[in-house]
Each structure stands twice: as structure tokens, then as C-alpha cells.
Amino acid sequence: GRVIEGESKMASLSIHHPSLSIHHPSIIYTILLSAFAVVNVSSFQHSFVGKGAHYLTPAVFRKNALSSHTTDRSSRTRLRMSASIDLKGKVAFIAGVADSTGYGWAISKALADAGATIIVGTWPPVLKIFEQGLKKGSMDSDSILSDGSKMTIEKIYPLDAVFDSPDDVPEEVKNNKRYAGLDGYTISEVAKAVEADYGKIDILVHSLANGPEVTKPLLETSRKGYLAASSASAYSAVSLLQKFGPFMNPGGSFLSLTYIASEKVIPGYGGGMSSAKAQLESDTRTLAYEAGRRWGIRVNTVSAGPLKSRAASAIGKEPGQKTFIEYAIDYSRANAPLAQDLYSDDVGNSSLFLCSPLARAITGVTLYVDNGLNCMGMALDSKAMQPE
């Protein structure tokens, strides 16, 4: 996990295998270069071998190990292995943060821990509650970073991601008391405000979803409910990238959150939400191509396992019974390859990696962060699996 640079004590490095024992520095040097496909030989030779070693010169190595096209000095590739991620000077906008229990908060915290400036978009009906909670310090214990400091959310923008522009907002919403005193909460307006405030941003996170009929089976879902789930949970990601992409720095990252219901049947996750997540994953691949070619932006999504967040806990809540998310968590613990609890920080850390320069060549990917549940084809706790 260390950056390989400066002097290295080649004499102390050896490779051991039951049928192989290699101690000679020049052979090890060749193996490492082959394994990591290093393209800048002179830089690697200087960095790895160090001033005191003279086992292979760049010229000899180029002749023996690399084809001529791999020695192009214009290449930006370098061998860099580091355990730390530095996002100082980077600005991250996270859409869908309204409390400290969800994945959006965890992602914000992970990015802040790496030094990024955090700004968020919050659904207008819960904006005041969120701001009051922050002001009262009710989320302070969930804000502590690795160095002991507290995460700072530099600015909170009201955001309703089902509206692209002011013309899309119906009168009943404009006159709703939960929207009273607020304006500029459509995606295009928030994008313009962020650009005016920060000029450029580097990271855009879509951490929001909503299905008004999520508790209904698909066979009982109305067209209105189905399309509402798609609008809030899938198209909102497309719209965010449309409006924010033009002022994102090249090399920037767009990230969304999906769920295994996109590809597997999850009873209880209805109302068109499974369809919306499938849309989101398909759009991730298409947007990876389009945004990559147009702006040099990477687009990925994280398929997160079940977490007992405030929003998830509201699905299928019946008095005296477990909620949908409680069933999902218990099922995951009983059947996933890794029989352990999944924490929001697990998704936060994975998201940090995808948003960092360490993932500069990764785009169009659905990354599963679910203790491996996605790869299982049989329920271990099924009655059929129990010994007779």
C-alpha cells in the first residue's frame, strides 16, 4: 500500500514458492515490471531500483522486456500504490442527503474525510428538519472524521429531482406549505446555483429514490405510480448529469446507488422500483460512454446491500411486524458469503474509491457492495436446505 519511489533495498526482496525461489534483483525487477505493465521505464527504474542499484539499465530492459511502443514518454501512466486518497481542492455535490442514517451521508463523510468540499441537495419538504438537526448538533456524533474533526457541509441546496425546470413544477407543489418560502429547487436551477457558487465541481453523487407505490406488487402498480418511480429514481440521474456535466472538471466522477432488485426478484420492493433500478443500471453504461466522450467524466453505480436507513425503514411498516428492510437485512446475514453486518461506511468507502483518481480507468460499472449476496443462487436458510 505504499507509493514505490526513491531508494529500495533490492537485496532484501525475494520471491518464494514451493518450486521457485528467486532472489536476484534483476529477475525480480523484470517480474514486477511485467506484472504491473509499467510503461515509463526510466521513471520506474529510477524510482524502484534507486541510486545504488545497477542491475538493469533502461536501455537493456527496453530491449529485453518491452516493445518499442511502450516507452512513449508522453504516457501519463505511473506505478503508484498508495493507501491514502487526497481530494483536497475537489468539490463534491451529493444529491439526496437529509439525515445521517443513509448511504448519501456515508458517502459525503468518506469524501470529506479525504479532503473534499461537501455540498448537498436536500428534498424541500425535509430541508428545515435537516438544517435544524445540524444546527442543534443532533448529527455531530455521526460527523466525526478519522482525524477527530467534524464533517462540514459547506452549503445545502433545496432540490426536488423530479423537476427539471421551473415550468415543470405544478401549482399544487408551488402552493404546498412544505415548499413555502423556497424556490430554485429544480435540477436546472440548482445546477446554475452551484456553478455560480463554485465554478467547477469534480464529483456528483445521485443518492435518491422514491416510489409512491413501492409496497404494491407490480401487478397492482398503476401507470402513474410506475412512472413516478422511474422519474424520481432513474431519470433524475440522467437529468442531474445533463445539467451538472458541462461544468464538471475532466476526470470527474458521477456515482449513483442501485439495488439487486434490478436483476433479481425481491418481493416487497414493488411499485416499479425494481424496474427503475434496472433503468438506472442500463443508463449507467450508456452515460459512461456519452459523458466519457463528451466531458471526460466517469459514470458508475454502487449496488448496495440492505441498510436500515430512515427511508428504507418506512417500506412495508406494519404494527407488530418486521419491516421490509429488516427482513432483507436478516436474509442477507443468513445467506451472503460474508455473514456479517453491512454498514453505511462500507458503501461510503467503496464510493470514495470510485470517485477518486485510483479508479481513473473504471467507468460503466455496477459495483456490488453487499457482502457477496448478489452471487448466490440458493438460499442457505431455506427449509429445503435443512437436514431431514
C-alpha positions in Angstrom: 0.0 0.0 0.0 2.9 2.4 -0.3 4.0 4.6 -3.1 7.0 3.0 -4.7 9.6 5.7 -5.2 13.1 6.6 -4.0 15.6 4.0 -3.0 14.6 0.4 -2.4 16.7 -2.3 -0.9 16.6 -4.8 -3.6 18.9 -7.2 -1.8 16.2 -7.8 0.8 13.5 -8.6 -1.7 12.8 -12.2 -2.7 10.1 -14.4 -4.1 9.3 -17.8 -2.6 7.3 -20.6 -4.0 7.4 -24.4 -3.3 9.0 -24.9 -6.6 10.6 -21.4 -7.1 13.0 -19.3 -5.2 14.1 -16.1 -6.8 16.5 -13.7 -5.0 18.3 -12.0 -7.9 17.2 -8.3 -8.1 17.3 -8.1 -11.8 14.9 -11.0 -12.2 12.5 -9.6 -9.6 12.7 -6.2 -11.3 11.6 -7.8 -14.6 8.8 -9.7 -12.9 7.4 -6.6 -11.3 7.5 -4.6 -14.4 5.7 -7.3 -16.3 3.1 -7.7 -13.6 2.3 -4.0 -13.4 2.7 -3.3 -17.2 4.7 -0.2 -16.4 5.1 2.0 -19.5 7.6 4.6 -18.3 10.7 2.5 -17.9 13.1 5.2 -16.9 10.8 6.6 -14.3 10.2 3.1 -12.9 13.9 2.2 -13.0 14.8 5.3 -11.1 12.0 5.0 -8.6 12.2 1.3 -7.9 15.9 0.4 -8.3 17.2 3.6 -6.7 20.6 5.3 -7.0 22.6 2.5 -5.5 21.5 -0.3 -7.9 22.7 -1.0 -11.4 21.2 -4.4 -12.3 19.3 -3.3 -15.4 19.6 -0.1 -17.3 16.5 1.3 -19.1 18.1 0.5 -22.5 18.7 -3.1 -21.6 15.3 -3.5 -20.1 13.6 -1.9 -23.1 15.4 -4.3 -25.4 14.7 -7.4 -23.4 11.3 -6.9 -21.9 9.2 -4.2 -23.6 8.2 -3.4 -27.2 9.2 0.0 -28.5 5.7 1.5 -28.4 5.5 1.1 -24.6 8.4 3.6 -23.9 6.4 6.7 -25.0 7.4 9.4 -22.6 4.1 11.2 -23.2 2.2 8.4 -21.4 0.7 9.5 -18.1 0.8 6.1 -16.6 2.9 5.7 -13.4 3.2 2.9 -10.9 1.5 4.4 -7.8 0.4 2.3 -4.9 -0.9 4.4 -2.0 -3.3 3.7 0.9 -4.4 7.3 1.1 -6.7 9.3 -1.2 -6.3 13.1 -1.3 -9.3 15.0 -2.6 -8.3 18.4 -1.2 -9.4 21.1 -3.6 -12.2 18.9 -5.0 -15.8 19.8 -4.8 -18.5 17.1 -4.4 -22.2 17.6 -4.8 -24.3 14.9 -3.2 -28.0 14.8 -4.1 -30.3 13.2 -1.6 -28.9 13.8 1.8 -31.5 14.5 4.5 -30.2 12.7 7.6 -27.2 10.8 9.0 -28.6 7.3 8.6 -28.4 6.7 4.8 -25.8 6.0 2.2 -25.7 9.6 1.0 -24.4 10.7 4.3 -21.8 8.0 4.5 -20.6 8.9 1.0 -20.4 12.5 2.0 -18.4 11.7 5.1 -16.0 9.4 3.2 -15.4 12.2 0.6 -15.0 14.8 3.4 -12.5 12.6 5.2 -10.4 12.6 2.0 -10.5 16.4 2.0 -13.3 17.2 -0.5 -15.6 20.2 -0.1 -19.1 18.8 0.6 -22.2 20.5 -0.7 -25.6 18.7 -0.8 -29.1 18.8 -2.3 -32.0 18.1 0.1 -35.6 17.4 -0.7 -37.5 20.6 0.2 -40.2 19.0 2.5 -37.5 17.8 4.9 -35.0 20.6 4.4 -35.9 22.6 7.6 -35.8 19.5 9.7 -32.4 18.6 8.3 -31.0 22.1 8.8 -32.4 22.2 12.4 -30.8 18.9 13.2 -27.4 20.0 12.0 -27.8 23.3 13.9 -28.7 21.5 17.1 -25.8 19.1 16.8 -28.0 16.0 16.7 -25.8 14.6 14.0 -22.5 15.6 15.5 -21.7 12.0 16.6 -22.2 10.8 13.1 -20.0 13.6 11.6 -16.7 12.7 13.2 -13.9 12.1 10.7 -10.8 10.0 11.1 -8.7 12.9 12.4 -11.2 13.7 15.1 -12.6 16.8 13.3 -16.3 17.1 12.3 -17.5 17.0 8.7 -18.7 20.3 7.4 -21.4 20.6 4.9 -20.5 23.9 3.2 -23.8 24.5 1.6 -27.3 22.9 1.4 -29.4 23.5 -1.7 -33.1 22.7 -1.8 -33.5 20.0 -4.5 -36.6 18.2 -5.9 -35.1 15.9 -8.5 -38.5 15.1 -10.2 -38.5 18.6 -11.7 -36.0 19.6 -14.4 -37.0 23.3 -14.7 -39.4 25.8 -13.1 -42.0 25.1 -15.8 -42.3 21.5 -14.6 -43.5 22.4 -11.1 -47.3 22.2 -10.8 -49.3 24.7 -8.9 -50.2 22.3 -6.1 -46.5 21.9 -5.3 -45.8 25.6 -5.5 -48.6 26.3 -3.1 -47.7 23.3 -0.8 -46.8 24.6 2.7 -43.8 22.2 2.8 -42.4 24.2 -0.2 -43.3 27.6 1.3 -40.6 30.2 1.1 -38.5 28.0 -1.2 -37.6 28.5 -4.9 -34.9 27.4 -7.2 -35.2 23.8 -6.3 -35.5 22.2 -9.8 -32.4 20.4 -11.2 -31.5 23.1 -13.7 -31.8 25.9 -11.1 -29.7 24.1 -8.6 -27.1 23.4 -11.2 -26.9 27.0 -12.1 -26.6 28.0 -8.5 -23.8 25.5 -7.8 -22.0 26.7 -10.9 -22.3 30.3 -9.8 -21.1 29.5 -6.3 -18.2 27.1 -7.2 -17.5 27.4 -10.9 -16.5 23.8 -11.3 -17.2 20.6 -9.4 -15.4 17.3 -9.5 -17.8 14.7 -8.0 -21.6 14.3 -8.5 -23.5 11.7 -6.4 -27.1 10.6 -7.0 -28.3 9.2 -3.7 -32.1 9.4 -4.0 -35.1 7.3 -5.0 -38.8 7.3 -4.5 -41.7 5.0 -5.4 -45.1 6.2 -4.1 -46.5 2.6 -4.6 -43.4 0.7 -3.5 -45.4 -1.6 -1.2 -47.6 -2.7 -4.1 -46.8 -5.8 -6.3 -46.0 -4.9 -9.9 -49.3 -6.5 -11.0 -51.1 -3.9 -8.8 -49.0 -0.9 -9.6 -50.7 2.0 -11.5 -49.2 3.6 -14.6 -48.9 6.8 -12.5 -47.0 5.1 -9.7 -44.7 3.2 -12.1 -43.7 6.3 -14.0 -43.3 8.3 -10.8 -40.8 5.7 -9.5 -38.9 5.8 -12.8 -38.9 9.6 -12.8 -37.6 10.1 -9.3 -35.3 7.1 -9.2 -33.8 6.8 -12.7 -34.4 9.7 -14.9 -33.4 12.1 -12.2 -29.8 10.7 -12.5 -29.9 11.4 -16.3 -31.1 14.9 -15.7 -28.5 15.6 -13.0 -25.7 14.6 -15.2 -27.2 16.6 -18.1 -27.2 19.8 -16.1 -24.1 19.4 -14.0 -21.8 17.7 -16.6 -21.0 20.8 -18.5 -19.2 22.4 -15.5 -17.6 19.3 -14.1 -13.8 19.0 -14.4 -12.5 16.4 -16.8 -11.6 13.3 -14.9 -14.6 13.9 -12.7 -16.9 11.2 -11.4 -20.7 10.6 -11.4 -22.0 8.0 -9.0 -25.4 6.6 -8.2 -26.9 3.9 -5.9 -28.8 0.9 -7.1 -30.2 -2.3 -5.6 -30.1 -6.0 -6.5 -33.9 -5.9 -7.2 -32.8 -4.6 -10.7 -31.9 -8.1 -11.7 -33.4 -10.5 -9.1 -36.9 -10.8 -7.7 -37.2 -9.1 -4.3 -40.8 -9.5 -3.1 -41.9 -6.4 -1.2 -39.8 -4.0 -3.4 -42.6 -3.1 -5.8 -44.3 -0.2 -7.3 -42.0 -0.1 -10.3 -38.9 0.4 -8.2 -37.2 -2.8 -9.4 -37.8 -1.5 -13.0 -36.4 1.9 -12.1 -33.2 0.4 -10.7 -32.8 -1.7 -13.9 -33.2 1.5 -15.9 -30.6 3.2 -13.7 -28.0 0.4 -14.3 -28.6 0.4 -18.0 -28.3 4.2 -18.2 -25.1 4.0 -16.2 -23.5 2.1 -19.1 -24.9 4.4 -21.8 -24.0 7.6 -19.8 -20.5 6.2 -19.2 -19.9 6.3 -23.0 -21.6 9.6 -23.7 -20.3 11.6 -20.7 -16.9 10.0 -21.1 -16.6 11.1 -24.7 -18.2 14.5 -24.2 -16.7 15.7 -20.9 -14.2 13.1 -19.8 -16.4 12.1 -16.8 -16.6 8.6 -15.4 -20.1 7.1 -14.6 -20.6 4.2 -12.2 -23.2 2.9 -9.8 -23.0 1.0 -6.5 -25.4 -1.9 -5.8 -25.6 -1.6 -2.1 -26.9 -4.2 0.3 -29.8 -3.6 2.7 -29.3 -0.8 5.3 -31.7 0.2 8.0 -31.9 3.8 7.0 -34.8 6.0 7.9 -36.2 6.0 4.3 -35.9 2.2 3.9 -37.5 1.6 7.3 -40.7 3.2 6.1 -41.3 0.5 3.4 -43.9 -2.1 4.4 -44.1 -0.9 8.0 -46.9 -2.8 9.8 -47.6 -2.7 13.6 -46.0 -5.7 15.3 -44.2 -6.9 12.2 -40.7 -6.6 10.8 -40.3 -4.0 8.1 -39.2 -4.9 4.6 -35.7 -3.7 5.3 -35.5 -5.8 8.5 -36.4 -8.9 6.5 -33.8 -8.0 3.9 -31.1 -7.5 6.4 -31.8 -10.8 8.2 -31.9 -12.6 4.8 -28.6 -11.2 3.8 -26.9 -12.1 7.0 -28.2 -15.7 6.7 -27.3 -16.2 3.1 -24.5 -13.9 1.9 -21.0 -15.4 1.5 -19.8 -12.9 4.2 -22.0 -13.5 7.2 -21.5 -10.0 8.6 -23.4 -6.8 9.1 -23.2 -4.3 6.3 -22.5 -0.7 7.4 -23.1 2.5 5.6 -19.3 3.2 5.8 -18.7 0.1 3.7 -20.6 1.8 0.9 -19.0 5.1 1.7 -15.5 3.8 1.4 -16.3 1.9 -1.9 -17.8 5.1 -3.3 -14.8 7.1 -2.2 -12.6 4.7 -4.3 -14.8 5.0 -7.4 -14.8 8.8 -7.1 -11.1 9.0 -6.6 -8.2 9.1 -9.1 -7.4 5.5 -8.1 -10.4 4.5 -10.3 -9.4 6.7 -13.2 -9.9 3.8 -15.7 -13.1 2.5 -14.2 -16.4 3.5 -15.8 -19.8 2.0 -16.7 -19.5 -0.4 -13.8 -22.1 -1.7 -11.3 -20.1 -2.4 -8.1 -21.7 -4.8 -5.7 -21.2 -3.8 -2.0 -23.4 -6.4 -0.4 -21.2 -9.0 1.3 -21.5 -11.0 -1.9 -25.2 -11.7 -1.7 -25.5 -10.9 -5.4 -23.6 -14.1 -6.4 -25.8 -16.5 -4.5 -28.2 -18.7 -6.4 -29.7 -20.7 -3.4 -31.0 -19.6 -0.1 -29.0 -21.3 2.6 -31.7 -20.8 5.2 -34.4 -22.3 3.0 -36.5 -25.1 4.6 -35.5 -27.2 1.7 -31.8 -26.9 2.8 -32.5 -28.1 6.3 -31.4 -31.7 7.1 -34.2 -34.2 7.5 
